[in-house]
Amino acid sequence: MKIAVCLSGMVRGQVPRNLQRLKRILPYDYFYSTYTHREEDLWWFLGMDGEYTLFDEPKMHYNPVMDPPELYTRKLKLLKQDGEKGDKLDVIEKTKHHTKQILSHANLVSHIPEDYDMIIRVRYDAFISQKIDFVHYLEKSYNENIAIGFGTRTSRWVDLDKLYVVPRRWPDGIDDTISQDWGSYLMDVMIMHPRKLLDTEHAFKLHEEKKLLPAEVGWWQVLSEPTGGENHISMYGGAQIERFLTRTRYDNQQPRIPT
């Protein structure tokens, strides 16, 4: 396999630190992109002569919670009910931008050389564990043609440096012991997937038809649903959004803020 590490969308967080750490852990070829009007965000760590790709920021012509005909998850359905009652409108407004990460990734993947057949998608503000053998999961993703998503959900799992496989069980709305982080859901701080799993035109079509859902559910839509909806693994641990590091155990440090 030939591996491309792809960073796209909004450039935020302590990017030089995150990137230096990431390159030690995942020493492959890197591709960067952001929105055309945010080009300067890349200069401070890549330099004005750095290599990157620019795309126009996706225009949102619908709300990905209130407008799609199918929401799949109980969490989104309850959020839509709140919106219809006039509640949580600030949260619903924020979700209006949560499909852009998927579209930005699709744009970048569609522009990298075709011989890259294995993709690692990472947020700019992602902090990655240096104690996990990610090669094992890259090979598993590649050989089994499956998407694997990593994220540290501190309300359920605080260890960045230990992994927990979210059980492959579909929530039934009755049994609260069934996690909602696998069924129609893919953890998304870092995602590994064979390039062929992502049909970029399908992602753009879902957007145009007002069907693409936000964040983790949208990632499931484009990387697992087309092949049956169970072709993915959600992992707790391995990667964390940097603003939640104070709630996370990592590098032998205890969480500074209890969860």
Secondary structure as the mmCIF struct_conf table of DSSP 4:
data_model
#
loop_
_struct_conf.conf_type_id
_struct_conf.id
_struct_conf.beg_label_comp_id
_struct_conf.beg_label_asym_id
_struct_conf.beg_label_seq_id
_struct_conf.end_label_comp_id
_struct_conf.end_label_asym_id
_struct_conf.end_label_seq_id
STRN STRN1 ILE A 3 LEU A 7
BEND BEND1 GLY A 9 GLY A 9
BEND BEND2 GLY A 13 GLN A 14
HELX_RH_AL_P HELX_RH_AL_P1 VAL A 15 ILE A 25
BEND BEND3 LEU A 26 LEU A 26
BEND BEND4 TYR A 28 TYR A 28
STRN STRN2 ASP A 29 TYR A 35
HELX_RH_3T_P HELX_RH_3T_P1 THR A 36 ARG A 38
TURN_TY1_P TURN_TY1_P1 GLU A 39 GLU A 39
HELX_RH_AL_P HELX_RH_AL_P2 GLU A 40 LEU A 46
TURN_TY1_P TURN_TY1_P2 MET A 48 ASP A 49
STRN STRN3 THR A 53 PHE A 55
HELX_LH_PP_P HELX_LH_PP_P1 ASP A 56 MET A 60
BEND BEND5 TYR A 62 TYR A 62
TURN_TY1_P TURN_TY1_P3 PRO A 64 MET A 66
BEND BEND6 ASP A 67 ASP A 67
BEND BEND7 PRO A 69 PRO A 69
BEND BEND8 THR A 73 THR A 73
HELX_RH_AL_P HELX_RH_AL_P3 ARG A 74 GLU A 84
TURN_TY1_P TURN_TY1_P4 LYS A 85 GLY A 86
BEND BEND9 LYS A 88 LYS A 88
HELX_RH_AL_P HELX_RH_AL_P4 LEU A 89 LYS A 94
HELX_RH_3T_P HELX_RH_3T_P2 THR A 95 HIS A 97
TURN_TY1_P TURN_TY1_P5 HIS A 98 THR A 99
HELX_RH_AL_P HELX_RH_AL_P5 LYS A 100 VAL A 109
TURN_TY1_P TURN_TY1_P6 SER A 110 HIS A 111
BEND BEND10 ILE A 112 ILE A 112
TURN_TY1_P TURN_TY1_P7 GLU A 114 ASP A 115
STRN STRN4 MET A 118 VAL A 122
TURN_TY1_P TURN_TY1_P8 TYR A 124 ASP A 125
STRN STRN5 ALA A 126 ILE A 128
BEND BEND11 GLN A 130 ILE A 132
HELX_RH_AL_P HELX_RH_AL_P6 PHE A 134 GLU A 144
TURN_TY1_P TURN_TY1_P9 ASN A 145 ASN A 145
STRN STRN6 ALA A 147 GLY A 151
TURN_TY1_P TURN_TY1_P10 THR A 154 ARG A 156
STRN STRN7 ASP A 159 ASP A 159
TURN_TY1_P TURN_TY1_P11 LEU A 160 ASP A 161
BEND BEND12 LYS A 162 LYS A 162
STRN STRN8 TYR A 164 VAL A 165
HELX_LH_PP_P HELX_LH_PP_P2 VAL A 166 PRO A 167
BEND BEND13 GLY A 173 ILE A 174
TURN_TY1_P TURN_TY1_P12 ASP A 176 THR A 177
BEND BEND14 ILE A 178 ILE A 178
BEND BEND15 GLN A 180 TRP A 182
TURN_TY1_P TURN_TY1_P13 GLY A 183 SER A 184
BEND BEND16 VAL A 189 VAL A 189
STRN STRN9 MET A 190 PRO A 194
HELX_RH_3T_P HELX_RH_3T_P3 ARG A 195 LEU A 197
HELX_RH_AL_P HELX_RH_AL_P7 THR A 200 GLU A 208
TURN_TY1_P TURN_TY1_P14 GLU A 209 LYS A 210
HELX_LH_PP_P HELX_LH_PP_P3 LEU A 212 PRO A 214
HELX_RH_AL_P HELX_RH_AL_P8 ALA A 215 LEU A 223
TURN_TY1_P TURN_TY1_P15 SER A 224 SER A 224
HELX_RH_3T_P HELX_RH_3T_P4 GLU A 225 THR A 227
TURN_TY1_P TURN_TY1_P16 GLY A 228 GLY A 228
BEND BEND17 GLY A 229 GLY A 229
STRN STRN10 HIS A 232 TYR A 236
STRN STRN11 GLY A 237 GLY A 237
BEND BEND18 GLY A 238 GLY A 238
STRN STRN12 ALA A 239 ILE A 241
HELX_RH_3T_P HELX_RH_3T_P5 GLU A 242 ARG A 247
BEND BEND19 THR A 248 THR A 248
STRN STRN13 ARG A 249 TYR A 250
TURN_TY1_P TURN_TY1_P17 ASP A 251 ASN A 252
STRN STRN14 GLN A 253 GLN A 253
HELX_LH_PP_P HELX_LH_PP_P4 GLN A 254 PRO A 255
BEND BEND20 ARG A 256 ILE A 257
#
